[in-house]
Amino acid sequence: MLGQLLALGSMIYLLLPGVAVAADLVVAMPNWPSGQVTANIIKSALKKDLSLDVEVREMGTMTAFAGLASGQVDIHPEVWLPNLASLVGRYAGKDGPVQIADIGVSAWQGICTTRQTVEKTGIRAVADLLDPKKTAAFDTDGDGQGEMWVGAETWSSTAIERIRASSYGYAKTMRLLQMPEEMGMAAVDAAEATGKPIIFACYSPHVVFKLHDIVKLDEPAYDAAKWHVVLPADDPDWLSKSSAPVAWDKAHFHIAYAKALATRKPEVTKFLESIDFTPEEIIEMSYAVEVDRQLPAAYAESWVAKNGDRVAKWLKGRVQ
């Protein structure tokens, strides 16, 4: 009798307004299009094929890693390297609580402009940004400095672009703008439509290369001996203690997940370790969100429905 009353009480409690039931898994969702879509693809696939209740929760990468370590978060869909090397080293070492999936997506990062900007200004290399006569073409407010978007305020790459600007010296000729990616890319669209020059931080795979004729500026090749990057989260004097007057190293991004999942839900870790998006698919995701204005969750659900065989292979796991 007591057991029946307890069971009934539990049912009534769950039906009460405002009482939330914890999800089986929490997926962190970053604030850029491909990360938003992949987070929802993971959710949709696990719900459809494993009947798991998955919550997608928007949060910054620093918060997500802390959540992965504490058990509040289970999965981060897109961890960029070398951008987050210090964070990965801290949390995903041999005895750390976070695991980085082996399979990643190849990428690159740098400073870009449009073809028409090159033709109008002659700017073809990062070194050209040291010439005030050339950077005057990007001065839209008459303050004597050009303007360039270097990323969203919360991105680790934005801090690194500030380090690179200081190291190269163009932080003196260009005002570095930090704003959401949607605003930065809208400025590129507007510049192309009106024939005005523009310079901006860029990364690939990205939809901007599908929409416009984009040129990556030349710069000295990556040299590990010259790449000394300290992030704001690691030291309040990060900018003065950093130096990076060279190109980015080859980039790639991976899924990260809590190591505890291997014991709690091994079928999920097997799935995560098998996901193998291509750069072309990442661009398609960005296009769907930024150009077609599809909601990430809706696009993800449609993607999973159309790629059932692919998802089934991921669920079976990689052949070792």
HELIX and SHEET records of a PDB file:
HELIX    1   1 LEU A    2  LEU A   15  1                                  14    
HELIX    2   2 PRO A   33  LEU A   50  1                                  18    
HELIX    3   3 THR A   61  SER A   70  1                                  10    
HELIX    4   4 ALA A   85  TYR A   91  1                                   7    
HELIX    5   5 ARG A  115  THR A  121  1                                   7    
HELIX    6   6 VAL A  126  LEU A  130  5                                   5    
HELIX    7   7 PRO A  132  THR A  135  1                                   4    
HELIX    8   8 ALA A  136  PHE A  138  5                                   3    
HELIX    9   9 SER A  156  TYR A  168  1                                  13    
HELIX   10  10 GLU A  181  THR A  194  1                                  14    
HELIX   11  11 VAL A  208  LEU A  211  1                                   4    
HELIX   12  12 ALA A  224  LYS A  226  5                                   3    
HELIX   13  13 LEU A  261  ARG A  264  1                                   4    
HELIX   14  14 PRO A  266  LEU A  272  1                                   7    
HELIX   15  15 PRO A  279  GLU A  290  1                                  12    
HELIX   16  16 PRO A  296  LYS A  306  1                                  11    
HELIX   17  17 GLY A  308  LYS A  316  1                                   9    
SHEET    1   A 2 LEU A  25  MET A  29  0                                        
SHEET    2   A 2 VAL A  54  GLU A  58  1                                        
SHEET    1   B 4 ILE A  75  LEU A  81  0                                        
SHEET    2   B 4 ALA A 251  ALA A 258 -1                                        
SHEET    3   B 4 VAL A  98  THR A 114 -1                                        
SHEET    4   B 4 ILE A 199  SER A 204 -1                                        
SHEET    1   C 4 ILE A  75  LEU A  81  0                                        
SHEET    2   C 4 ALA A 251  ALA A 258 -1                                        
SHEET    3   C 4 VAL A  98  THR A 114 -1                                        
SHEET    4   C 4 ILE A 214  LYS A 216 -1                                        
SHEET    1   D 2 GLY A 146  GLY A 151  0                                        
SHEET    2   D 2 MET A 174  GLN A 178  1                                        
END                                                                             
